[in-house]
Amino acid sequence: MRIVIQRVTQASVEIEQQIKGQIGHGLLLLAGFTPEDTEEDLKWTAAKVAQLRIFNDTEGKMNLSVQDVQGDVLAISQFTLFASTRKGNRPSYIAAAPPAIAIPLYERFVQLLEQAVGRPIQTGEFGADMKVSLLNDGPVTISIDSKNRE
Protein backbone atom coordinates (compact mmCIF):
# COMPACT_ATOMS: atom_id res chain seq x y z
CA MET A 1 0.00 0.00 0.00
CA ARG A 2 1.24 3.43 -0.88
CA ILE A 3 -0.19 6.63 0.52
CA VAL A 4 0.43 10.34 0.03
CA ILE A 5 -0.52 12.46 3.03
CA GLN A 6 -1.14 16.17 2.69
CA ARG A 7 -1.77 18.41 5.68
CA VAL A 8 -4.56 20.75 4.62
CA THR A 9 -6.62 23.64 5.89
CA GLN A 10 -9.42 22.44 3.61
CA ALA A 11 -10.03 19.81 0.96
CA SER A 12 -12.92 18.45 -1.07
CA VAL A 13 -13.70 15.91 -3.75
CA GLU A 14 -16.27 16.54 -6.46
CA ILE A 15 -17.90 13.93 -8.70
CA GLU A 16 -20.10 15.05 -11.60
CA GLN A 17 -20.23 18.58 -10.18
CA GLN A 18 -21.43 17.35 -6.76
CA ILE A 19 -19.37 17.51 -3.57
CA LYS A 20 -18.86 13.92 -2.36
CA GLY A 21 -16.53 14.62 0.56
CA GLN A 22 -15.31 17.79 2.22
CA ILE A 23 -13.11 18.56 5.21
CA GLY A 24 -11.60 21.48 7.05
CA HIS A 25 -8.31 21.34 8.95
CA GLY A 26 -6.85 17.84 8.68
CA LEU A 27 -5.39 15.35 6.21
CA LEU A 28 -6.02 14.58 2.57
CA LEU A 29 -4.94 11.02 1.80
CA LEU A 30 -4.31 9.59 -1.66
CA ALA A 31 -4.20 5.79 -1.32
CA GLY A 32 -3.06 3.17 -3.81
CA PHE A 33 -3.09 -0.60 -3.45
CA THR A 34 -1.35 -3.64 -4.93
CA PRO A 35 -2.58 -7.23 -5.15
CA GLU A 36 0.02 -8.18 -2.52
CA ASP A 37 -1.36 -5.83 0.16
CA THR A 38 -2.54 -7.53 3.33
CA GLU A 39 -4.67 -6.70 6.35
CA GLU A 40 -1.41 -6.03 8.18
CA ASP A 41 -0.44 -3.40 5.58
CA LEU A 42 -3.80 -1.70 6.02
CA LYS A 43 -3.66 -1.75 9.83
CA TRP A 44 -0.08 -0.47 9.95
CA THR A 45 -0.80 2.37 7.52
CA ALA A 46 -4.04 3.41 9.27
CA ALA A 47 -2.24 3.53 12.63
CA LYS A 48 0.70 5.44 11.12
CA VAL A 49 -1.62 8.05 9.58
CA ALA A 50 -3.58 8.50 12.82
CA GLN A 51 -0.44 8.93 14.92
CA LEU A 52 1.84 10.82 12.52
CA ARG A 53 2.90 14.02 14.26
CA ILE A 54 2.77 16.60 11.49
CA PHE A 55 0.62 19.33 13.05
CA ASN A 56 2.17 22.26 14.90
CA ASP A 57 2.07 22.54 18.67
CA THR A 58 1.92 25.88 20.51
CA GLU A 59 5.64 26.37 19.89
CA GLY A 60 5.27 25.88 16.13
CA LYS A 61 6.91 22.43 16.10
CA MET A 62 5.35 19.52 14.24
CA ASN A 63 4.53 17.54 17.34
CA LEU A 64 0.79 16.78 17.13
CA SER A 65 -1.19 14.11 15.27
CA VAL A 66 -4.50 14.45 13.46
CA GLN A 67 -6.05 12.85 16.55
CA ASP A 68 -4.45 15.46 18.82
CA VAL A 69 -5.84 18.37 16.79
CA GLN A 70 -9.18 16.61 16.20
CA GLY A 71 -8.63 17.08 12.48
CA ASP A 72 -10.70 15.71 9.64
CA VAL A 73 -9.56 13.13 7.09
CA LEU A 74 -10.49 12.80 3.41
CA ALA A 75 -9.33 9.51 1.82
CA ILE A 76 -9.21 9.20 -1.97
CA SER A 77 -8.31 6.03 -3.89
CA GLN A 78 -5.60 6.63 -6.48
CA PHE A 79 -4.21 3.73 -8.50
CA THR A 80 -1.77 6.05 -10.28
CA LEU A 81 0.45 6.00 -7.18
CA PHE A 82 1.76 2.72 -8.59
CA ALA A 83 2.57 4.11 -12.03
CA SER A 84 5.77 2.80 -13.57
CA THR A 85 7.55 5.25 -15.85
CA ARG A 86 10.67 3.17 -16.54
CA LYS A 87 9.99 2.55 -20.22
CA GLY A 88 8.53 5.00 -22.71
CA ASN A 89 6.40 8.00 -21.92
CA ARG A 90 3.10 6.30 -21.15
CA PRO A 91 2.92 5.12 -17.52
CA SER A 92 2.15 1.48 -16.83
CA TYR A 93 -0.20 0.58 -13.98
CA ILE A 94 0.33 -3.18 -13.88
CA ALA A 95 1.57 -3.00 -10.26
CA ALA A 96 -1.72 -1.45 -9.11
CA ALA A 97 -4.43 -3.75 -7.82
CA PRO A 98 -7.38 -4.24 -10.19
CA PRO A 99 -10.76 -2.98 -8.92
CA ALA A 100 -11.91 -6.42 -7.72
CA ILE A 101 -8.99 -6.45 -5.29
CA ALA A 102 -8.51 -2.73 -4.67
CA ILE A 103 -12.11 -1.85 -3.74
CA PRO A 104 -12.27 -4.18 -0.71
CA LEU A 105 -8.78 -3.03 0.34
CA TYR A 106 -9.79 0.63 0.09
CA GLU A 107 -13.06 0.07 1.99
CA ARG A 108 -11.27 -1.88 4.73
CA PHE A 109 -8.57 0.80 4.98
CA VAL A 110 -11.26 3.45 5.51
CA GLN A 111 -12.83 1.32 8.28
CA LEU A 112 -9.48 0.85 10.01
CA LEU A 113 -8.69 4.54 9.65
CA GLU A 114 -12.02 5.49 11.23
CA GLN A 115 -11.19 3.22 14.17
CA ALA A 116 -7.65 4.60 14.47
CA VAL A 117 -8.66 8.25 14.23
CA GLY A 118 -11.84 7.82 16.26
CA ARG A 119 -14.14 9.70 13.90
CA PRO A 120 -15.83 9.31 10.51
CA ILE A 121 -13.66 9.62 7.40
CA GLN A 122 -14.78 11.46 4.28
CA THR A 123 -14.14 9.63 1.01
CA GLY A 124 -14.28 9.89 -2.72
CA GLU A 125 -15.78 7.17 -4.89
CA PHE A 126 -13.59 4.37 -6.13
CA GLY A 127 -13.12 4.48 -9.91
CA ALA A 128 -15.01 7.74 -10.39
CA ASP A 129 -13.65 10.73 -12.28
CA MET A 130 -12.96 12.92 -9.26
CA LYS A 131 -11.94 16.54 -8.98
CA VAL A 132 -9.90 17.00 -5.80
CA SER A 133 -9.36 20.48 -4.38
CA LEU A 134 -7.10 21.29 -1.47
CA LEU A 135 -5.28 24.04 0.32
CA ASN A 136 -2.02 22.43 1.42
CA ASP A 137 -0.95 23.71 4.83
CA GLY A 138 2.77 24.32 5.15
CA PRO A 139 3.09 22.81 2.58
CA VAL A 140 3.38 19.41 4.24
CA THR A 141 3.29 16.36 1.97
CA ILE A 142 4.54 12.93 3.06
CA SER A 143 4.51 9.61 1.24
CA ILE A 144 4.46 6.22 2.95
CA ASP A 145 4.79 2.74 1.48
CA SER A 146 3.70 -0.09 3.77
CA LYS A 147 6.30 -2.38 2.22
CA ASN A 148 9.09 -0.07 3.50
CA ARG A 149 8.06 -0.16 7.15
CA GLU A 150 10.99 -2.17 8.46
NUGUVEX-403415 format. One line per field, with one value per atom (N, C-alpha, C): atom name; chain; y, x, z; residue number from 0. Coordinates in steps of 0.02 Angstrom, whole numbers. Layout:
a [CA:...] .
c [A:...] .
py [Y:...] .
px [X:...] .
pz [Z:...] .
k [NUM:...] .
***
This chain:
a [N:CA:C:N:CA:C:N:CA:C:N:CA:C:N:CA:C:N:CA:C:N:CA:C:N:CA:C:N:CA:C:N:CA:C:N:CA:C:N:CA:C:N:CA:C:N:CA:C:N:CA:C:N:CA:C:N:CA:C:N:CA:C:N:CA:C:N:CA:C:N:CA:C:N:CA:C:N:CA:C:N:CA:C:N:CA:C:N:CA:C:N:CA:C:N:CA:C:N:CA:C:N:CA:C:N:CA:C:N:CA:C:N:CA:C:N:CA:C:N:CA:C:N:CA:C:N:CA:C:N:CA:C:N:CA:C:N:CA:C:N:CA:C:N:CA:C:N:CA:C:N:CA:C:N:CA:C:N:CA:C:N:CA:C:N:CA:C:N:CA:C:N:CA:C:N:CA:C:N:CA:C:N:CA:C:N:CA:C:N:CA:C:N:CA:C:N:CA:C:N:CA:C:N:CA:C:N:CA:C:N:CA:C:N:CA:C:N:CA:C:N:CA:C:N:CA:C:N:CA:C:N:CA:C:N:CA:C:N:CA:C:N:CA:C:N:CA:C:N:CA:C:N:CA:C:N:CA:C:N:CA:C:N:CA:C:N:CA:C:N:CA:C:N:CA:C:N:CA:C:N:CA:C:N:CA:C:N:CA:C:N:CA:C:N:CA:C:N:CA:C:N:CA:C:N:CA:C:N:CA:C:N:CA:C:N:CA:C:N:CA:C:N:CA:C:N:CA:C:N:CA:C:N:CA:C:N:CA:C:N:CA:C:N:CA:C:N:CA:C:N:CA:C:N:CA:C:N:CA:C:N:CA:C:N:CA:C:N:CA:C:N:CA:C:N:CA:C:N:CA:C:N:CA:C:N:CA:C:N:CA:C:N:CA:C:N:CA:C:N:CA:C:N:CA:C:N:CA:C:N:CA:C:N:CA:C:N:CA:C:N:CA:C:N:CA:C:N:CA:C:N:CA:C:N:CA:C:N:CA:C:N:CA:C:N:CA:C:N:CA:C:N:CA:C:N:CA:C:N:CA:C:N:CA:C:N:CA:C:N:CA:C:N:CA:C:N:CA:C:N:CA:C:N:CA:C:N:CA:C:N:CA:C:N:CA:C:N:CA:C:N:CA:C:N:CA:C:N:CA:C:N:CA:C:N:CA:C:N:CA:C:N:CA:C] .
c [A:A:A:A:A:A:A:A:A:A:A:A:A:A:A:A:A:A:A:A:A:A:A:A:A:A:A:A:A:A:A:A:A:A:A:A:A:A:A:A:A:A:A:A:A:A:A:A:A:A:A:A:A:A:A:A:A:A:A:A:A:A:A:A:A:A:A:A:A:A:A:A:A:A:A:A:A:A:A:A:A:A:A:A:A:A:A:A:A:A:A:A:A:A:A:A:A:A:A:A:A:A:A:A:A:A:A:A:A:A:A:A:A:A:A:A:A:A:A:A:A:A:A:A:A:A:A:A:A:A:A:A:A:A:A:A:A:A:A:A:A:A:A:A:A:A:A:A:A:A:A:A:A:A:A:A:A:A:A:A:A:A:A:A:A:A:A:A:A:A:A:A:A:A:A:A:A:A:A:A:A:A:A:A:A:A:A:A:A:A:A:A:A:A:A:A:A:A:A:A:A:A:A:A:A:A:A:A:A:A:A:A:A:A:A:A:A:A:A:A:A:A:A:A:A:A:A:A:A:A:A:A:A:A:A:A:A:A:A:A:A:A:A:A:A:A:A:A:A:A:A:A:A:A:A:A:A:A:A:A:A:A:A:A:A:A:A:A:A:A:A:A:A:A:A:A:A:A:A:A:A:A:A:A:A:A:A:A:A:A:A:A:A:A:A:A:A:A:A:A:A:A:A:A:A:A:A:A:A:A:A:A:A:A:A:A:A:A:A:A:A:A:A:A:A:A:A:A:A:A:A:A:A:A:A:A:A:A:A:A:A:A:A:A:A:A:A:A:A:A:A:A:A:A:A:A:A:A:A:A:A:A:A:A:A:A:A:A:A:A:A:A:A:A:A:A:A:A:A:A:A:A:A:A:A:A:A:A:A:A:A:A:A:A:A:A:A:A:A:A:A:A:A:A:A:A:A:A:A:A:A:A:A:A:A:A:A:A:A:A:A:A:A:A:A:A:A:A:A:A:A:A:A:A:A:A:A:A:A:A:A:A:A:A:A:A:A:A:A:A] .
py [-59:0:62:109:172:228:277:332:398:449:517:556:586:623:697:736:809:841:882:921:979:987:1038:1081:1141:1182:1169:1143:1122:1078:1033:990:965:950:922:880:836:796:803:815:827:773:746:696:720:728:752:816:863:929:928:873:868:853:888:876:808:762:696:695:728:731:798:823:890:893:921:928:998:1014:1074:1054:1080:1067:992:963:892:864:804:768:746:757:729:670:612:551:527:512:479:410:358:290:244:207:158:90:38:-30:-76:-130:-182:-248:-297:-362:-396:-378:-409:-379:-324:-291:-337:-334:-377:-334:-368:-335:-300:-331:-301:-236:-233:-170:-116:-133:-85:-60:-106:-88:-43:-62:-24:47:53:118:162:133:171:197:155:176:231:223:272:340:340:403:436:398:425:455:426:446:490:502:541:613:635:701:753:781:830:895:904:967:1005:1071:1113:1116:1115:1127:1202:1222:1294:1329:1289:1318:1317:1296:1294:1233:1183:1122:1069:1031:976:921:922:877:847:862:839:797:749:706:733:704:723:709:657:642:698:721:773:838:855:919:909:848:831:851:836:854:805:827:786:747:695:656:644:655:640:590:529:476:463:468:460:401:356:301:329:306:332:279:240:187:213:276:303:309:299:300:243:192:136:138:198:205:189:153:140:181:220:263:243:182:158:158:133:127:173:208:250:309:341:400:390:330:315:271:295:256:189:140:74:67:37:29:-44:-87:-159:-177:-135:-150:-133:-92:-72:-129:-136:-188:-172:-223:-212:-198:-168:-149:-205:-266:-321:-332:-316:-323:-256:-202:-136:-109:-120:-93:-119:-185:-209:-184:-178:-151:-79:-39:32:38:0:3:-19:-71:-94:-43:-12:40:97:118:173:152:90:66:69:43:42:113:157:227:261:247:275:251:188:161:194:202:230:304:341:413:426:382:391:437:443:485:465:483:465:496:460:481:498:555:573:535:519:482:509:485:495:434:417:358:320:258:218:215:229:224:282:330:387:438:480:536:591:600:646:709:764:827:842:841:850:920:957:1024:1024:1061:1064:1128:1148:1202:1171:1155:1121:1170:1145:1186:1173:1222:1216:1238:1203:1141:1081:1033:971:914:876:818:762:704:647:585:543:481:422:371:311:250:201:137:83:45:-4:-59:-68:-119:-95:-31:-4:12:-25:-8:-35:-79:-108:-77] .
px [42:0:44:26:62:12:35:-10:29:-5:22:-23:9:-26:-12:-65:-57:-94:-57:-88:-124:-188:-228:-267:-284:-331:-402:-407:-471:-459:-506:-501:-571:-581:-646:-636:-684:-685:-753:-752:-813:-820:-880:-895:-957:-950:-1005:-1036:-993:-1011:-1049:-1042:-1072:-1016:-1017:-968:-984:-935:-943:-915:-858:-826:-793:-794:-766:-742:-682:-655:-626:-617:-580:-509:-483:-415:-405:-355:-342:-296:-312:-269:-308:-277:-301:-256:-285:-247:-262:-210:-216:-188:-229:-210:-212:-157:-153:-137:-160:-154:-126:-93:-67:-102:-99:-129:-96:-35:1:-15:-53:-68:-110:-94:-127:-163:-201:-234:-182:-124:-70:-46:-40:-22:-73:-136:-190:-189:-184:-183:-123:-64:-4:-11:-35:-40:-93:-150:-202:-175:-140:-112:-60:-17:35:4:-47:-81:-111:-145:-179:-130:-70:-22:35:38:92:89:144:145:169:121:139:99:66:31:71:69:109:79:124:103:105:98:96:162:217:282:300:252:264:302:311:346:295:312:268:272:224:227:158:108:40:13:-29:-59:-128:-157:-225:-274:-261:-302:-297:-235:-223:-259:-261:-292:-365:-391:-459:-474:-426:-431:-474:-495:-535:-489:-516:-478:-522:-493:-525:-480:-505:-466:-491:-445:-460:-420:-452:-416:-380:-318:-280:-231:-252:-211:-147:-147:-89:-27:-35:23:71:46:88:108:108:128:203:219:288:304:358:378:446:467:534:542:493:499:449:471:427:400:349:320:249:222:155:162:139:146:109:138:107:80:22:-10:-18:24:16:30:65:78:18:-27:-86:-137:-170:-221:-280:-309:-369:-428:-481:-538:-565:-568:-596:-555:-492:-449:-445:-437:-425:-486:-546:-605:-612:-610:-613:-555:-496:-439:-451:-475:-490:-544:-598:-653:-630:-589:-563:-515:-474:-429:-468:-522:-563:-592:-616:-642:-588:-529:-474:-452:-453:-435:-485:-549:-601:-590:-573:-560:-498:-445:-382:-389:-425:-433:-489:-537:-592:-647:-653:-707:-719:-776:-791:-741:-729:-683:-723:-708:-739:-702:-738:-707:-729:-693:-714:-755:-753:-789:-741:-729:-679:-697:-648:-656:-691:-716:-751:-700:-722:-682:-692:-642:-648:-607:-633:-597:-581:-517:-495:-466:-492:-468:-439:-385:-355:-316:-309:-264:-213:-154:-101:-74:-69:-47:26:68:139:184:187:154:187:145:169:140:184:164:213:186:227:201:246:225:250:208:223:207:251:240:242:188:185:237:264:315:384:391:455:453:412:403:457:499:550:617] .
pz [0:0:0:-40:-44:-31:8:26:24:-1:1:50:99:152:142:140:135:193:230:284:251:266:231:280:257:295:270:208:180:120:107:48:31:-32:-53:-115:-127:-188:-220:-285:-323:-377:-384:-435:-472:-537:-580:-551:-533:-509:-443:-405:-338:-288:-231:-179:-147:-149:-118:-48:-37:28:37:99:111:183:193:260:271:334:352:370:424:448:459:426:434:381:358:311:249:191:128:114:104:90:20:-18:-83:-73:-83:-66:-126:-136:-190:-162:-197:-172:-226:-202:-247:-229:-273:-258:-198:-181:-126:-58:-56:8:53:117:166:219:261:317:361:369:409:379:312:279:294:289:301:373:420:491:507:483:497:470:408:376:410:428:464:530:568:632:622:570:556:539:498:479:541:582:641:691:695:746:721:655:626:652:682:713:663:626:574:581:639:653:705:700:745:814:864:933:947:1009:1026:1013:1008:995:920:878:807:782:825:805:785:733:712:764:809:867:883:842:856:798:814:763:744:693:673:729:769:827:879:891:941:924:860:840:821:829:810:738:694:624:585:528:482:435:403:354:293:235:170:135:123:91:20:-28:-98:-126:-162:-194:-256:-267:-324:-349:-398:-425:-458:-479:-514:-469:-404:-359:-374:-410:-429:-503:-532:-602:-609:-661:-679:-741:-736:-793:-819:-807:-827:-903:-938:-1011:-1045:-1096:-1135:-1097:-1126:-1096:-1071:-1081:-1057:-995:-937:-876:-880:-847:-841:-770:-765:-699:-680:-707:-694:-621:-584:-513:-469:-495:-455:-454:-398:-391:-437:-470:-510:-463:-489:-446:-401:-426:-386:-322:-324:-264:-227:-264:-233:-196:-221:-187:-116:-105:-35:8:-21:17:37:-9:5:58:51:99:169:172:236:266:225:249:280:248:275:343:349:414:468:452:500:519:470:482:528:517:562:633:642:709:739:699:724:742:700:712:763:765:813:789:724:695:623:595:525:476:422:370:308:277:214:158:105:50:-17:-67:-136:-155:-219:-245:-289:-271:-307:-381:-423:-496:-529:-490:-520:-546:-591:-614:-562:-520:-463:-474:-450:-449:-376:-359:-290:-283:-234:-219:-149:-140:-73:-65:-3:16:62:34:71:123:185:241:255:243:258:201:146:129:163:183:212:170:138:98:114:133:153:117:93:62:105:108:148:105:107:74:128:135:189:181:122:111:135:151:175:249:287:357:403:379:423:413] .
k [0:0:0:1:1:1:2:2:2:3:3:3:4:4:4:5:5:5:6:6:6:7:7:7:8:8:8:9:9:9:10:10:10:11:11:11:12:12:12:13:13:13:14:14:14:15:15:15:16:16:16:17:17:17:18:18:18:19:19:19:20:20:20:21:21:21:22:22:22:23:23:23:24:24:24:25:25:25:26:26:26:27:27:27:28:28:28:29:29:29:30:30:30:31:31:31:32:32:32:33:33:33:34:34:34:35:35:35:36:36:36:37:37:37:38:38:38:39:39:39:40:40:40:41:41:41:42:42:42:43:43:43:44:44:44:45:45:45:46:46:46:47:47:47:48:48:48:49:49:49:50:50:50:51:51:51:52:52:52:53:53:53:54:54:54:55:55:55:56:56:56:57:57:57:58:58:58:59:59:59:60:60:60:61:61:61:62:62:62:63:63:63:64:64:64:65:65:65:66:66:66:67:67:67:68:68:68:69:69:69:70:70:70:71:71:71:72:72:72:73:73:73:74:74:74:75:75:75:76:76:76:77:77:77:78:78:78:79:79:79:80:80:80:81:81:81:82:82:82:83:83:83:84:84:84:85:85:85:86:86:86:87:87:87:88:88:88:89:89:89:90:90:90:91:91:91:92:92:92:93:93:93:94:94:94:95:95:95:96:96:96:97:97:97:98:98:98:99:99:99:100:100:100:101:101:101:102:102:102:103:103:103:104:104:104:105:105:105:106:106:106:107:107:107:108:108:108:109:109:109:110:110:110:111:111:111:112:112:112:113:113:113:114:114:114:115:115:115:116:116:116:117:117:117:118:118:118:119:119:119:120:120:120:121:121:121:122:122:122:123:123:123:124:124:124:125:125:125:126:126:126:127:127:127:128:128:128:129:129:129:130:130:130:131:131:131:132:132:132:133:133:133:134:134:134:135:135:135:136:136:136:137:137:137:138:138:138:139:139:139:140:140:140:141:141:141:142:142:142:143:143:143:144:144:144:145:145:145:146:146:146:147:147:147:148:148:148:149:149:149] .
***
